[in-house]
Amino acid sequence: MTSVIESAGPAVSAGSAPAPKPRRSRPGTGRKWAEIVLFVGPALVLFLGFVILPVVLAGVYSFYNLPQAFQWDDLADPERFVGFENYIRALTDPAFQKSVGNNFLILVLSLLIQGPLAIGIALLLNRKLRGRGALRLLIFVPYVLAEVIAGLSWKLLLQPQGGVNAMLEAVGLGAWQQNWLADPNIALWTMFAILTWKYIGFAILLMLAGLQGVPEELAEAASIDGASWWQIQRHITIPLLGPTIRIWVFLSMIGALQLFDMVWVTTRGGPLNATSTMATYMVEKGQFGGQPGFGSAVAVILFFISLVVALVYQRFALRRDLAGAITRGVR
């Protein structure tokens, strides 16, 4: 017995502590900062150069009455400094007020018409239908078209002698023919119809993605209990689709406030500012009107309106969705 113990090696006394395990070497602080700079640096440089810097320069230019081809020396000219005159001029211009009204009207119409329409189509396409894949493709195709192509196509179709009026004449609805883009009374509504055709595919795709996260077991259990299809959608599916709907609302609001390309290509804000938006007004006055200082003031106003709307919506609507994504340290 003694030989066995001796061969097993030196005995460990009862009171002695086990030998500490060697610690793994951790990367130094310098290496951590090097990794941060390596991975975050390029994106940060692009963000500062293409987002923050233009915003700062627009804020500086907005306080000056600058010529079309201005130089840095013009900023040192005290006679060109006008203070808040550009802002006052923009806010008191009826054309700009009309543009702001058009933006918010499109925003409201998008939420009231495009949202329910997208949800309804998504609910139908989420069911097992023959040709469901082809229908999804046809609905999403307008969204992937370039804005210039889509705008020019509709501009040609909606001419007085274009394809839309010709089709109405062919089916015996010649009395419905209109100057769709030239009549100030209907131009904005026509523009909204084009925008709905162009962007509703994205809303439907977003809703379909959200529907994939709704458990099928809930609908099956409700169906067994005798609930109809509409009751299941109203009381189960749509409430669970809430986070997706709120995200779409946020994206739709920002897109409506910054709307430019489709309107510019199709109507350029006309006729008589009937379809003008804040962005088209800014480009018309700043870029083509030879007033870069005034255009910069309009850009700053657009920026602050979008920022305020985004912050208010995030505070009151997105708070419930963001609360679960934020982890707080426990003391």
C-alpha angles and dihedrals in degrees: 000000000000093000091053092054093047092050091052091068134250114336121241113235118237094242099047119102122233116264111266117252116245113258120239114245113252123211113263125249091255092056091050092053090046090055091047092050092046096052102029100032100077093046091046092051091051091047093050093044100044103029114022098034095051090049092051093046091048089053090051095045092049091071093058138071097227130181122238095262100033128171133208089261089066090066089060092055107101091202091065094053107100102165114208094348093108091052093049091047092051096046092048096045110106090212091058091045088053090051092051090050091051091052093052093043090055088047093054093043090050092054095044099041111018095043099054091038092053092047092049094049091045091053091051094046090049089066124083103269132159110256093013092144093052091049091052090050094050092049094048098044096081091056094057092049115102113258092236093054093045093046095048091046093055091043089059094042093051097050115120088256094033133119098273095056090041090054092049089051091049094054094046098259097113090136088068094061113123143172087251098186099025101054110086090207096062104019095095093048090049089050091051091051089053091048091050091051090048102045108025089085090067091050092050092048090050092050091048089052090051092049090059088068094056109100112241090211091072093055091045092050092049090048091053089052089057102261116152123233092258092049090051091052094045100046103028116017102041095045090051088048089059098105091051092048092050092051091050091049090053093050092045093051094051091045092050093050093049096040111147122125102061093044094045094050095044106039107351087227096304162161097065091330089299092138099025118134132191091261095049090046090051094051093043093053100032106036103026098024095058094239108116093162093053091043089052090054090053089049091053091049090050090049094052094045090052091045094050093047091048094048094046092048092047091049097051106023110025095040093092091052095045095046093072092047095057117082117201124202118251115228 
